[in-house]
């Protein structure tokens, strides 16, 4: 009886599998357990009753560490099988099987499509990756990097710029999903690093409905996107190859009226910057100019950068240095006047039961204060209430004018007494930073507030600190300083306010 090439290749695969299983001292049941298969399936493959699959072959190769021998047998089988199918269909050339990946490779990118779309002063950045788990362990999270560089050819200038105008997580509108278009699961995400021009974000293979790990031998498609203002993004997009990648595509989508021009360069660990080896293809789609560049199996650690310029310049957003002060605060994550949250009473903590939540909120407030120091010199002291960072809880921090002094933490505060003596001083507000207003405040104020353990204490504040504390408690009660100004007294634009950079005097 004549044996077909497919049947012969299947037998040779089964023999190779059995040889390496015995070599490693594993029973069929033990091998099945390590591969994540039912023992009967392994037995059927070795007994030639079931044909091997790509998933089965990859897992067997990874577990038995056969140096590629098992995978090569599968390639021979799969090549013969596909050749038979192609011949039956009248095709000439069978497809080339996937390249074998050594054990421990981990995640592989089957396909990546990175796209950047420019509309009205904003870039929308989206990355779609089809992942294959070539490792031996389930994958439960995936690391994403987002980096901006306003002046990519002048690092010192770019560093100074982003120190003054940091990219914030709040403005990114970051979103992530897992799955194809028919079934897409939202992915929980968690910041790992948050620097002025660089973010690292963990995408978790989970959401409120449960977990969906990427198991060995399985594939999944993830997609994430974010928005970045033009004033914080230079005219370039770079893709770095950090894991084995089979196909990489980059798309740029611009208004055709801007007359965009696009070019690209490539760098690697062993070569300096050179032009891309293949051209960037342009095509018109309505009133849009779409540029696309693709490559197959790019080398690890290679970097591909596309750059562009607009021959017909768009209406430019104001340079960040010329932006209104309130816009700089908004970019730093401060909720601005007009938001409903600033007019709502904050929610008190139930201490000590809410201690962990309270500590988290206070930690966010202190971190935001540190970031604000890069935008403005607060010689009069500065305070920040939780609603100003979009958190509806009754917490505030106040830092005295003396920078060496520790910030005061206020939890569930309330005013219990004030002095009859008052004075008027100009105040500013992080949520309305373009102007200053003349406000009368008591010179002494007594505040009852909570400790972490729920016990309460009364603290007395005087002069400048009394004003700062009263201002923040107003925020927690849904009030702004403009509500306390006398009728008819005008606000003073920041550029006309003479005491910027000077402390209050008493």
SELUMVO-624234 format. One record per residue (C-alpha): x, y, z. Coordinates in steps of 0.02 Angstrom, whole numbers, padded with zeros to 5 digits, always signed. Layout:
residues N
XYZ...
This chain:
residues 506
+00000+00000+00000+00068+00171-00049+00082+00301+00089+00051+00482+00039+00181+00617+00081+00058+00691+00207+00034+00526+00298+00221+00491+00297+00258+00664+00368+00125+00640+00504+00206+00474+00554+00378+00554+00560+00310+00693+00669+00232+00566+00789+00395+00468+00797+00496+00627+00832+00374+00677+00968+00383+00506+01052+00573+00503+01041+00593+00670+01129+00460+00629+01259+00554+00471+01307+00720+00566+01300+00651+00689+01428+00584+00550+01538+00402+00604+01527+00247+00498+01517+00109+00547+01396+00007+00610+01543+00151+00715+01610+00186+00790+01439+00002+00828+01413-00004+00917+01582+00145+01028+01539+00073+01068+01367-00103+01104+01431-00184+00962+01332-00291+00814+01380-00182+00656+01396-00289+00563+01270-00247+00693+01137-00059+00666+01157-00090+00479+01148-00193+00497+00990-00059+00604+00904+00078+00480+00945-00036+00338+00888-00067+00425+00720-00254+00438+00757-00249+00629+00764-00151+00743+00649-00039+00876+00734-00090+01058+00738+00023+01211+00740-00029+01247+00920+00013+01069+00974+00181+01071+00884+00234+01238+00958+00191+01183+01135+00277+01015+01115+00434+01100+01048+00435+01225+01192+00407+01094+01328+00525+00960+01261+00659+01085+01206+00698+00983+01051+00808+01114+00968+00682+01138+00829+00672+00954+00780+00488+00934+00822+00446+01097+00736+00539+01049+00578+00440+00886+00571+00280+00987+00586+00339+01104+00447+00365+00953+00333+00194+00886+00376+00108+01055+00358+00198+01095+00196+00143+00929+00119-00034+00952+00182-00048+01128+00110+00037+01077-00052-00094+00942-00075-00233+01069-00044-00155+01196-00161-00132+01064-00298-00314+01014-00282-00363+01195-00303-00248+01220-00452-00125+01335-00361+00060+01330-00403+00154+01374-00245+00112+01319-00066+00126+01452+00069+00286+01458+00169+00263+01391+00347+00296+01504+00496+00474+01514+00560+00511+01409+00714+00542+01510+00872+00655+01442+01008+00582+01400+01179+00571+01549+01296+00535+01672+01156+00378+01733+01245+00267+01853+01150+00281+01871+00962+00199+02009+00860+00116+01929+00709+00062+02099+00644+00071+02278+00704-00016+02428+00628+00027+02597+00704-00073+02745+00644-00068+02931+00679-00209+03047+00625-00198+03237+00632-00356+03341+00649-00374+03522+00707-00221+03535+00816-00231+03360+00892-00148+03194+00850-00241+03031+00877-00119+02889+00899-00176+02707+00886-00082+02542+00885-00158+02374+00839-00055+02218+00876-00093+02036+00843+00004+01940+00975+00056+01758+00983+00112+01679+01146+00260+01570+01096+00312+01547+01276+00263+01420+01407+00170+01533+01530+00006+01629+01517+00024+01815+01482-00081+01925+01597-00016+02099+01553+00069+02194+01413+00181+02347+01428+00144+02500+01320+00259+02649+01298+00204+02824+01247+00340+02952+01216+00329+03130+01150+00472+03239+01090+00428+03415+01035+00600+03448+00960+00675+03278+00914+00833+03354+00840+00867+03465+00991+00859+03354+01149+00907+03492+01272+00772+03609+01207+00645+03468+01206+00685+03420+01386+00664+03600+01444+00502+03615+01348+00423+03460+01423+00478+03506+01599+00377+03665+01579+00234+03582+01483+00221+03400+01536+00111+03274+01451-00018+03211+01578-00115+03050+01588-00277+03148+01610-00264+03229+01438-00218+03068+01346-00394+02995+01341-00308+02825+01342-00414+02675+01291-00374+02491+01262-00471+02339+01202-00432+02156+01166-00513+02054+01028-00572+02069+00849-00708+02188+00790-00848+02064+00827-00798+02033+01009-00693+02167+01093-00659+02166+01280-00608+02328+01367-00439+02309+01453-00398+02378+01624-00240+02484+01620-00121+02542+01755+00021+02672+01746+00196+02604+01777+00298+02761+01743+00232+02939+01727+00364+03063+01671+00348+03231+01584+00371+03162+01408+00366+02974+01436+00232+02854+01498+00235+02667+01528+00065+02585+01548+00022+02406+01592-00123+02337+01490-00203+02200+01593-00292+02053+01512-00440+02081+01626-00589+02194+01661-00734+02200+01783-00812+02048+01700-00659+01938+01730-00487+01889+01665-00440+01827+01492-00254+01780+01494-00162+01745+01332-00115+01562+01351+00035+01476+01269+00002+01437+01087-00144+01560+01078-00164+01724+00984-00251+01886+01032-00270+02058+00955-00249+02211+01065-00278+02392+01017-00243+02550+01115-00259+02734+01072-00232+02906+01146-00243+03091+01100-00097+03213+01111-00105+03401+01078-00002+03463+00932+00095+03579+01048+00168+03427+01137+00203+03313+00988+00346+03343+00866+00322+03302+00681+00385+03123+00691+00327+02947+00735+00450+02811+00785+00421+02624+00804+00549+02521+00899+00553+02331+00875+00568+02259+01051+00504+02083+01019+00502+01965+00869+00389+02045+00739+00329+01969+00576+00248+02122+00497+00252+02307+00539+00146+02442+00457+00145+02628+00494+00006+02744+00431+00000+02933+00437-00164+03023+00399-00159+03211+00366-00273+03341+00285-00222+03351+00102-00244+03540+00107-00090+03552+00218+00017+03481+00076+00107+03356+00189+00277+03285+00143+00337+03124+00227+00504+03034+00232+00583+02903+00346+00745+02838+00421+00802+02677+00503+00928+02646+00643+00987+02487+00730+01110+02429+00862+01245+02408+00730+01208+02543+00601+01188+02731+00600+01036+02820+00532+00997+02774+00351+00847+02804+00236+00708+02676+00240+00746+02533+00121+00574+02541+00041+00473+02696-00005+00330+02773+00091+00172+02755-00015+00050+02900-00028-00133+02887-00077-00276+03011-00075-00435+02967+00021-00559+03108-00004-00485+03265+00074-00354+03164+00167-00176+03116+00118-00133+02944+00188+00048+02885+00194+00090+02702+00226+00252+02608+00250+00272+02423+00290+00410+02296+00318+00421+02108+00348+00518+02025+00491+00610+02182+00549+00766+02146+00654+00756+02158+00842+00803+02329+00915+00781+02415+00747+00699+02586+00750+00598+02658+00608+00554+02843+00612+00437+02934+00494+00449+03123+00489+00344+03253+00400+00315+03436+00368+00166+03535+00306+00206+03646+00157+00043+03740+00188+00048+03772+00376-00111+03746+00478-00181+03876+00595-00059+03846+00736-00113+03821+00914-00023+03948+01024+00147+03895+01083+00133+03823+01257+00241+03962+01326+00108+04084+01263-00042+03982+01320-00155+04054+01451-00104+04005+01626-00266+03911+01652-00228+03802+01500-00061+03755+01574-00149+03705+01734-00278+03606+01637-00138+03515+01547-00063+03473+01718-00226+03388+01768-00314+03529+01862-00503+03538+01840-00550+03712+01778-00689+03833+01826-00853+03785+01745-00840+03600+01789-00988+03536+01890-00875+03449+02016-00809+03617+02078-00985+03666+02128-01024+03508+02226-00991+03472+02409-00855+03341+02429-00895+03170+02501-00828+03142+02679-00720+02990+02717-00782+02857+02838-00624+02841+02942-00538+02730+02987-00629+02614+02865-00583+02727+02717-00403+02754+02772-00325+02669+02620-00433+02772+02502-00392+02932+02597-00205+02897+02588-00219+02865+02401-00310+03030+02372-00185+03128+02478-00041+03044+02385-00114+03102+02219-00135+03279+02286+00046+03288+02345+00110+03216+02181+00012+03348+02085+00083+03487+02194+00258+03426+02153+00218+03431+01968+00144+03606+01981+00310+03669+02050+00378+03646+01874+00248+03768+01806+00245+03908+01934+00338+03976+02085+00215+03981+02231+00300+04103+02350+00136+04136+02444+00109+03951+02477-00011+03840+02383-00158+03725+02418-00251+03593+02320-00419+03510+02354-00469+03339+02290-00610+03403+02177-00479+03505+02083-00400+03344+02021-00568+03265+01981-00587+03169+02145-00749+03201+02242-00680+03164+02418-00657+03285+02564-00468+03299+02565-00351+03445+02538-00167+03483+02559-00091+03654+02597+00093+03695+02584+00154+03846+02683+00258+03983+02599+00411+03912+02685+00458+03773+02565+00548+03674+02699+00387+03653+02798+00286+03495+02771+00117+03513+02686-00036+03512+02799-00159+03371+02764-00344+03407+02794-00470+03264+02798-00656+03302+02820-00615+03479+02879-00741+03607+02942-00725+03783+03009-00768+03794+03194-00713+03973+03233-00642+04129+03150-00571+04293+03214-00668+04455+03199-00515+04538+03124-00500+04517+02935-00395+04583+02794-00407+04590+02605-00280+04509+02492-00276+04457+02309-00300+04270+02287-00271+04157+02139-00342+03984+02107-00268+03837+02013-00439+03809+01937-00449+03990+01876-00269+04042+01858-00283+04181+01727-00345+04311+01853-00327+04370+02032-00467+04430+02145-00474+04536+02305-00550+04432+02446-00579+04471+02630-00530+04329+02749-00514+04313+02938-00336+04327+03004-00362+04175+03117-00464+04020+03079-00492+03861+03184-00520+03701+03087-00582+03534+03153-00517+03392+03045-00492+03205+03051-00338+03099+03079-00309+02936+02983-00382+02836+03127-00544+02936+03127-00508+03038+03282-00532+03226+03263-00422+03372+03309-00437+03562+03302-00294+03661+03224-00279+03851+03222-00206+03940+03071-00152+04122+03056-00130+04251+02919-00069+04177+02754-00100+03997+02807-00273+04045+02870-00311+04115+02697-00244+03962+02606-00339+03840+02718-00502+03938+02704-00483+03940+02514-00465+03749+02507-00610+03718+02626-00716+03827+02511-00671+03706+02370-00729+03558+02475-00895+03647+02503-00920+03684+02317-00871+03868+02328-00742+03973+02232-00654+04129+02295-00749+04237+02170-00906+04199+02271-00829+04294+02418-00779+04450+02323-00875+04611+02352-01001+04654+02217-00930+04761+02078-00748+04726+02118-00664+04672+01955-00545+04527+01931-00367+04574+01885-00287+04485+01735-00132+04390+01785-00021+04492+01670-00078+04651+01760-00062+04584+01937+00092+04671+02012+00132+04552+02155+00170+04392+02060+00324+04315+02140+00304+04412+02303+00236+04344+02469+00088+04421+02559+00140+04552+02686+00058+04582+02856
